Amino acid sequence: MATASSLLLLISFFVSSIMDAFAGSFYQDFDLTWGDHRAKIDDGGKHLMLSLDKASGSGFQSKKEYLFGRIDMQLKLVSGNSAGTVTAYYLSSQGPTHDEIDFEFLGNLSGEPYVLHTNVFTQGKGNREQQFYLWFDPTQDFHFYSIVWNPQNVIFLVDNIPIREFKNQESIGVPFPKSQPMRVYSSLWNADDWATRGGLVKTDWSKAPFTASYRNFNDAACVWSHGSSSCASKFTSRVSNTAWQNQGLDAESRRKLQWVQKNYMIYNYCSDMKRFPDGLPPEC
């Protein structure tokens, strides 16, 4: 497993180098929405930082709404004793029947691994959690966390390695996020009532402020504005990078997905018979 991990880290380096050339400006792409001075953009718009103290966390959201696309962002998570903190990075629409595609990073005691919590909400209903450890320390350097969202599937990627796939299975009655435009959101907040060991480990405020950093945002996506999409009606995008529009998992990608899920998945709702005693959800 060590050899595979080394190869994935090498891939991460090349992905990072390539994506640097496509990154935009946080000033142009995002609004700082809460937390006052705790959220800030610096380095000429190339770097964004969120912080959390006992008084408040902080957050931001994209200026644009999207209806399908590929979203990439590099994050470096809260280091040291991050127990009780949650760094959320996700796509979401609004309202009681909203759609949402989630990455949530659950902090832990120093030396213990982060938990990467993922979920997919459709028409206001979630309960589709999968959780993972990572094959690297996400606090030591920046890593890419990406969402591919097209009419066929949703794919979660870490350093371009697929960790989860949620397929469009409307044919068997499973709702799929396909009609509600979504913004990109991120926040850093205190959730010590549940985040670490079910709330048994509380936030150590003597370590505050806690900080998470962001860079190299890229949106190859269909922008939704004034009731219409920037992509053509036959789903041929006017954006330069269109590979995501039909992206699925080829044989090599599926091998990587299986490797991650075999070695690093720690919870899968599709295996939780105690939670669903009357039968697993149909997509499982």
BELMO-V358016 format. One record per pair of residues at least 12 apart in sequence whose ideal C-beta (glycine too) atoms are under 6 Angstrom apart, sorted by the first residue. I is the first residue (numbers start at 1). J is the second residue. D is the distance in Angstrom with one decimal. If there is no record, write none. Layout:
# BELMO-V358016
i:j:d
I:J:D
I:J:D
This chain:
# BELMO-V358016
i:j:d
5:135:4.8
8:161:5.8
12:159:3.8
15:144:5.9
15:159:5.9
15:160:4.8
19:216:5.2
22:218:4.8
23:216:4.2
25:45:3.5
26:41:4.6
26:45:5.0
26:48:4.6
27:41:5.9
27:45:4.2
29:217:5.8
30:60:4.8
30:62:5.7
31:61:5.8
32:60:5.0
33:59:5.4
33:60:5.8
33:61:5.3
34:59:5.2
35:56:5.5
35:57:5.9
35:58:2.5
38:51:4.4
38:58:3.8
39:58:4.0
39:60:5.8
47:215:5.2
48:214:4.3
49:211:5.7
49:213:5.1
50:188:4.1
50:212:5.1
51:209:4.4
51:211:4.7
52:188:4.8
52:210:4.5
53:208:4.5
53:209:4.6
54:205:4.8
57:188:5.0
57:189:3.6
58:188:5.9
59:187:3.4
60:186:5.8
61:183:5.2
61:185:4.8
62:183:4.7
62:184:4.0
64:223:5.1
65:181:3.9
65:183:5.4
65:224:4.4
66:182:5.9
66:221:4.4
67:181:4.6
67:222:5.3
67:224:4.6
67:229:5.5
68:149:5.5
68:150:5.4
68:222:4.9
69:221:2.2
69:222:5.7
70:148:5.0
70:220:4.6
70:244:3.7
71:147:4.8
71:184:5.9
71:219:5.7
72:144:5.7
72:146:4.5
72:218:4.4
73:214:6.0
73:217:5.0
74:142:4.0
74:144:5.4
74:215:5.0
74:216:4.4
75:145:5.9
75:214:5.7
76:142:4.8
76:213:4.5
77:105:5.4
77:138:4.6
77:139:5.0
77:212:5.6
78:107:5.8
78:210:4.5
78:212:5.5
79:139:3.8
80:110:5.4
81:109:5.8
81:110:4.7
81:204:5.3
81:207:5.2
82:107:3.0
83:107:5.3
83:108:5.6
83:109:5.0
83:196:4.3
83:201:4.4
84:190:6.0
84:192:3.2
84:195:5.8
84:196:5.6
84:202:5.6
84:203:3.1
85:107:4.0
85:210:5.3
86:104:5.7
86:106:5.9
86:189:5.8
86:191:4.4
86:195:5.1
87:105:4.3
87:188:5.2
87:212:4.8
88:104:4.9
88:187:5.0
89:103:4.6
89:186:4.6
90:102:4.3
90:185:5.6
91:182:4.2
91:184:6.0
92:182:5.5
92:185:5.8
93:180:3.8
93:182:4.8
96:124:5.4
97:123:4.7
97:124:4.2
98:124:5.8
99:121:5.8
99:122:5.7
99:177:3.7
99:180:4.8
100:121:3.8
101:120:5.8
101:147:5.5
101:154:5.8
102:118:5.9
102:119:4.3
103:145:5.5
104:117:4.2
106:195:4.7
108:196:5.8
113:133:4.7
114:138:5.6
115:131:5.5
116:132:4.5
117:131:5.1
118:130:5.0
118:156:5.6
118:164:5.5
120:166:4.9
122:175:3.9
122:177:5.4
123:175:4.8
128:269:5.7
129:269:5.1
130:164:5.5
130:268:5.2
131:266:5.1
131:267:4.0
132:163:5.9
132:264:4.9
132:265:5.4
133:264:4.9
143:159:5.5
144:159:5.2
145:158:5.9
148:244:5.1
148:247:5.2
150:245:5.5
152:168:5.5
153:165:5.7
153:167:4.8
154:166:4.3
161:256:5.2
162:253:5.3
162:256:5.9
162:257:4.5
163:260:4.8
169:283:5.2
172:282:5.3
174:282:5.6
174:283:4.6
181:224:3.7
188:212:5.1
190:203:5.5
220:239:5.6
220:241:3.8
220:244:5.9
270:284:3.6
